[in-house]
Amino acid sequence: MHHLSVYDMDKTITYAPTWTSFLVRTAWAEAPWRLALLPLAGLATLGYAVGAIGRAGLKERTHALLLGNALPEAVAARAAARFADRIVGTGVYAGALAQIAADRAAGYRLVLATASYGFYARAIAERLGFDAVIATGVVQEGGVLRARIAGENCYGAAKLRMIEAWLAAQGIARADAVARFYSDHVSDAPSLEWADVGIATNPHRRLRTLAHARGWAVEDWER
């Protein structure tokens, strides 16, 4: 029997969402002139808020504006390492760290499943001792990262599809696995429902209400 603990990242393990922070900090370090494009990124965010573009489109547009459409892989790796050091040093719930350690000690395989881009989420996961990462991919060609998502944005129902695809690639049948899933957000309801044990961590109101209705555990982790 395989024992899996699958964690969302933003606002589940970390205090805050990571994408905007990563964009701004990387632009500041690598190409400060791109910060002048922040108002355009704000317009893209407004477009998402009114339904003119989707989450994936917003991610691609802000990526193009603040990282460029041809981010060298070496620069991306440097930025990811720098950002991961900061996040793990100051931005992770103490309760999350304790639960990760407890799951590892109990023999669970630790999997990070996040809508964040894998090229920086993997650096965070590595520092936290995760065994695998399921994340949004980015097109890589000619030694650069393009501002285009490769495959699906790892969010909502797509996240569950990507978890199931990962299980299949690992040769693990669902019937042969015991899975826990941790998340703060109602968008992860499909994955919480799929898990043997769903845990709503520091949930927002909609997820807290749904967790009580579904019988999922609710935990409020301390900083």
Solvent accessible surface area in square Angstrom, and as a share of the most:
residue,aa,sasa,rsa
1,M,145,0.65
2,H,82,0.36
3,H,72,0.32
4,L,1,0.01
5,S,0,0.00
6,V,2,0.01
7,Y,0,0.00
8,D,13,0.06
9,M,0,0.00
10,D,32,0.17
11,K,92,0.39
12,T,0,0.00
13,I,0,0.00
14,T,1,0.01
15,Y,53,0.20
16,A,51,0.40
17,P,82,0.52
18,T,0,0.00
19,W,38,0.13
20,T,90,0.52
21,S,37,0.24
22,F,0,0.00
23,L,4,0.02
24,V,48,0.27
25,R,103,0.38
26,T,4,0.02
27,A,1,0.01
28,W,173,0.61
29,A,52,0.40
30,E,56,0.25
31,A,22,0.17
32,P,75,0.47
33,W,159,0.56
34,R,46,0.17
35,L,39,0.19
36,A,82,0.64
37,L,43,0.22
38,L,67,0.33
39,P,94,0.59
40,L,86,0.43
41,A,9,0.07
42,G,41,0.39
43,L,111,0.55
44,A,14,0.11
45,T,68,0.39
46,L,104,0.52
47,G,14,0.14
48,Y,73,0.28
49,A,77,0.59
50,V,108,0.62
51,G,62,0.60
52,A,77,0.60
53,I,36,0.18
54,G,44,0.42
55,R,100,0.36
56,A,37,0.29
57,G,14,0.13
58,L,32,0.16
59,K,22,0.09
60,E,50,0.23
61,R,116,0.42
62,T,10,0.06
63,H,0,0.00
64,A,40,0.31
65,L,37,0.18
66,L,3,0.02
67,L,12,0.06
68,G,4,0.03
69,N,75,0.39
70,A,51,0.39
71,L,11,0.05
72,P,61,0.38
73,E,73,0.33
74,A,74,0.58
75,V,26,0.15
76,A,4,0.03
77,A,65,0.50
78,R,119,0.43
79,A,1,0.01
80,A,3,0.03
81,A,37,0.29
82,R,96,0.35
83,F,7,0.03
84,A,0,0.00
85,D,83,0.43
86,R,121,0.44
87,I,22,0.11
88,V,41,0.24
89,G,60,0.57
90,T,102,0.59
91,G,10,0.10
92,V,9,0.05
93,Y,22,0.08
94,A,48,0.37
95,G,16,0.15
96,A,0,0.00
97,L,77,0.39
98,A,63,0.49
99,Q,38,0.17
100,I,4,0.02
101,A,48,0.37
102,A,54,0.42
103,D,0,0.00
104,R,110,0.40
105,A,94,0.73
106,A,68,0.53
107,G,58,0.56
108,Y,26,0.10
109,R,83,0.30
110,L,1,0.00
111,V,1,0.00
112,L,0,0.00
113,A,0,0.00
114,T,2,0.01
115,A,20,0.15
116,S,9,0.06
117,Y,0,0.00
118,G,3,0.03
119,F,25,0.10
120,Y,0,0.00
121,A,0,0.00
122,R,125,0.46
123,A,15,0.12
124,I,1,0.00
125,A,1,0.01
126,E,132,0.59
127,R,89,0.33
128,L,14,0.07
129,G,32,0.30
130,F,21,0.09
131,D,86,0.45
132,A,15,0.12
133,V,38,0.22
134,I,11,0.06
135,A,14,0.11
136,T,1,0.00
137,G,27,0.26
138,V,15,0.09
139,V,32,0.18
140,Q,96,0.43
141,E,77,0.35
142,G,85,0.81
143,G,40,0.38
144,V,25,0.15
145,L,3,0.01
146,R,61,0.22
147,A,8,0.07
148,R,107,0.39
149,I,23,0.12
150,A,45,0.35
151,G,72,0.70
152,E,73,0.33
153,N,20,0.10
154,C,0,0.00
155,Y,65,0.25
156,G,10,0.10
157,A,53,0.41
158,A,10,0.08
159,K,5,0.02
160,L,30,0.15
161,R,123,0.45
162,M,43,0.19
163,I,2,0.01
164,E,79,0.35
165,A,63,0.49
166,W,37,0.13
167,L,6,0.03
168,A,75,0.58
169,A,85,0.66
170,Q,78,0.35
171,G,67,0.64
172,I,10,0.05
173,A,55,0.42
174,R,76,0.28
175,A,91,0.70
176,D,70,0.36
177,A,6,0.05
178,V,46,0.26
179,A,0,0.00
180,R,60,0.22
181,F,0,0.00
182,Y,4,0.01
183,S,0,0.00
184,D,10,0.05
185,H,65,0.29
186,V,21,0.12
187,S,23,0.15
188,D,4,0.02
189,A,22,0.17
190,P,47,0.29
191,S,0,0.00
192,L,1,0.00
193,E,99,0.44
194,W,38,0.13
195,A,12,0.09
196,D,83,0.43
197,V,67,0.38
198,G,6,0.06
199,I,8,0.04
200,A,0,0.00
201,T,0,0.00
202,N,42,0.22
203,P,10,0.06
204,H,65,0.29
205,R,203,0.74
206,R,160,0.59
207,L,0,0.00
208,R,80,0.29
209,T,90,0.52
210,L,37,0.19
211,A,0,0.00
212,H,129,0.58
213,A,78,0.61
214,R,133,0.49
215,G,66,0.64
216,W,28,0.10
217,A,46,0.36
218,V,42,0.24
219,E,57,0.26
220,D,85,0.44
221,W,25,0.09
222,E,141,0.63
223,R,172,0.63
